[in-house]
């Protein structure tokens, strides 16, 4: 009886561990695609970013004096926020993406 219980518990743990790894792999793949997509804007004029992404939801000056464009969306009720740093000569120099997939 103990052997059967051990096999059942071991099987459940094995299924959970492999399931978590699958979710992690899929999440990593989605993040990689998101970063590849947004990396294409690096070195491009801010006007090109606005053509593709539209007008930002928010725009402000960072502590370093550069502009930051903020784009907010929701997918399946999960908020997504993309921030692009714009240099003083209006070129995209960086980005941060949170919650986007």
C-alpha positions as CSV (number, residue, x, y, z in Angstrom):
1,X,0.0,0.0,0.0
2,X,2.9,2.4,0.9
3,X,4.5,1.6,-2.4
4,X,1.4,2.6,-4.4
5,X,1.1,5.9,-2.4
6,X,4.8,6.6,-3.0
7,X,4.3,6.0,-6.7
8,X,1.3,8.3,-6.9
9,X,3.0,11.1,-5.0
10,X,6.1,10.8,-7.0
11,X,4.1,10.8,-10.3
12,X,2.2,14.0,-9.2
13,X,5.5,15.8,-8.3
14,X,7.1,14.8,-11.6
15,X,4.1,16.1,-13.5
16,X,4.1,19.4,-11.7
17,X,7.9,19.9,-12.1
18,X,7.8,19.2,-15.8
19,X,4.7,21.4,-16.2
20,X,6.5,24.3,-14.5
21,X,9.5,24.0,-16.8
22,X,7.2,24.0,-19.9
23,X,5.5,27.2,-18.7
24,X,8.9,28.8,-18.0
25,X,10.2,27.8,-21.5
26,X,7.1,29.3,-23.2
27,X,7.4,32.5,-21.1
28,X,11.1,32.9,-22.0
29,X,10.3,32.4,-25.7
30,X,7.6,35.1,-25.5
31,X,9.9,37.6,-23.7
32,X,12.7,36.9,-26.3
33,X,10.3,37.7,-29.2
34,X,9.1,40.8,-27.4
35,X,12.7,42.0,-26.9
36,X,13.6,41.3,-30.6
37,X,10.5,43.2,-31.8
38,X,11.3,46.2,-29.6
39,X,15.1,46.1,-30.2
40,X,14.3,47.1,-33.9
41,X,13.5,50.6,-32.7
42,X,16.9,51.2,-31.1
43,X,18.7,53.8,-33.2
44,X,15.6,54.8,-35.0
45,X,14.0,58.3,-34.8
46,X,11.2,58.7,-32.3
47,X,8.9,59.6,-35.2
48,X,9.3,56.1,-36.5
49,X,8.3,54.7,-33.1
50,X,5.2,56.9,-33.2
51,X,4.3,55.7,-36.7
52,X,4.4,52.0,-35.6
53,X,3.3,52.2,-32.0
54,X,1.1,55.3,-32.2
55,X,1.1,58.2,-29.8
56,X,2.4,57.3,-26.3
57,X,0.0,57.1,-23.4
58,X,2.4,59.2,-21.3
59,X,5.6,61.2,-22.0
60,X,8.0,62.6,-19.4
61,X,11.6,63.6,-18.8
62,X,13.8,61.2,-17.0
63,X,16.3,62.0,-14.3
64,X,19.0,62.1,-16.9
65,X,17.1,64.6,-19.1
66,X,16.0,62.3,-21.8
67,X,12.4,61.8,-22.8
68,X,10.5,58.6,-22.0
69,X,7.5,57.5,-24.0
70,X,5.2,55.1,-22.1
71,X,2.8,52.8,-24.0
72,X,0.2,50.9,-21.9
73,X,-2.1,48.1,-23.0
74,X,-3.9,45.1,-21.5
75,X,-4.1,41.6,-22.8
76,X,-6.4,39.1,-21.0
77,X,-6.7,41.7,-18.2
78,X,-3.0,41.7,-17.6
79,X,-1.4,45.2,-17.9
80,X,1.5,45.7,-20.3
81,X,3.8,48.7,-20.1
82,X,6.5,49.5,-22.6
83,X,8.8,52.4,-21.9
84,X,11.1,53.8,-24.6
85,X,14.0,56.2,-23.8
86,X,14.4,59.0,-26.4
87,X,17.7,60.9,-26.6
88,X,18.0,64.7,-26.9
89,X,18.3,64.3,-30.7
90,X,15.0,62.3,-30.8
91,X,16.5,58.9,-31.3
92,X,15.3,55.8,-29.5
93,X,18.2,54.6,-27.2
94,X,16.5,52.0,-24.9
95,X,13.4,50.3,-23.8
96,X,11.9,48.4,-20.9
97,X,8.9,46.1,-21.2
98,X,6.9,44.8,-18.3
99,X,4.0,42.3,-18.3
100,X,3.9,42.1,-22.1
101,X,3.4,38.8,-24.0
